[in-house]
Amino acid sequence: MKPILQTEGLSRSFSVGGGFLQAPRKLQAVDSVDLVLNPGDVLGIVGESGCGKSTLARLLLGLLKPSSGRVLLGGVDLQALGPGELSKRVQPVFQDPYSSLNPRRSIADIVALPLEVHGLGNPAQRRRQAIDMLERVGLSSRHADNRPGQLSGGQRQRVAIARALVMKPELVICDEPTSALDMSVQAQILNLLLELRREFNLSYVFISHNLAVVEHVATSVAVMYLGKVVEQADSAELFKQPRHPYTQALLASVLTPEPGLGIPDTGLGLAFPDPLHPPSGCPFHPRCPQRMDLCASLIPTLGKVAGSSAALSCHLHPSNPVQGDRP
């Protein structure tokens, strides 16, 4: 099966600071990321805030150019596609439905805007298509002439989803699409996304810090730390048998509904490493409860785990022997 999306050594860095008598510093936001997404699948991207998830989303949308590496859409380099072709095939659903919709336009106009930009149909046809898509995401035609300010948060996110799907894209990049919503509304939006995936044969990249959400929607998961992917696996396997100490800590941090258990202790401490001054060796080793002397000096490489769907970047795992680059 030909992947709908693939990244090869994808990296993006930024120059930060600088000024009088001070050189700018390099921030490596995404570092040599290799991902594969097959048609109809959902790739979950998880990690703490600041790990590079949103920068990765912008790279996959073509909003940022890679510093090195490339993004392939159906085998074609993203940089070779024009903005019009790219926007037909890839669409985003952003985190905040309150700021991603134009407050001055009607709901029907917002959903029809991609059709207008691409010159598809006349105004009456575009309105009919917009209303049809609104109905498919659970809104009625009576909402068509409302403004975003007249809708609830969940309704606004349904509008954002309708706008993303009206061009019938192949791939949708969902960047924290439910984090600004109430818990009850989150479930509705997640179930809607899954229904639309089946109806339109969509592929999703689903970026979230909420592991329970990712477990519910993703077919495979990549765990990021300081811009690197440290573990990848099929969703069922990763949540049943997490191998990397960081993945184990993330899963241990999930709150349970049992009040007597209190706040879970992940063993990671309170300090997050400075991405402008990343640690030597394995980037996770200063916080790792299982670290060895080797971890401080040698960078592990992402290696396939024998007999498994997983790939792992960790010296602790027996199927990933000592290898890597000295800093």
Secondary structure, 3 states (H helix, E strand, C coil): CCCCEEEEEEEEEEEECCECCECCEEEEEEEEEEEEECCCCEEEEECCCCCCHHHHHHHHCCCCCCCEEEEEECCEEHHHCCHHHHHHHEEEECCCCCCCCCCCCCHHHHHHHHHHHCCCCCHHHHHHHHHHHHHHCCCCHHHCCCCHHHCCHHHHHHHHHHHHHCCCCCEEEEECCCCCCCHHHHHHHHHHHHHHHHHHCCEEEEECCCHHHHHHHCCEEEEEECCEEEEEEEHHHHHHCCCCHHHHHHHHCCCCCCHHHCCCCCCCCCCCCCCCCCCCCCCCHHHCCCCCHHHHCCECCCEECCCCCCEECCCCCCCCCCCCECC
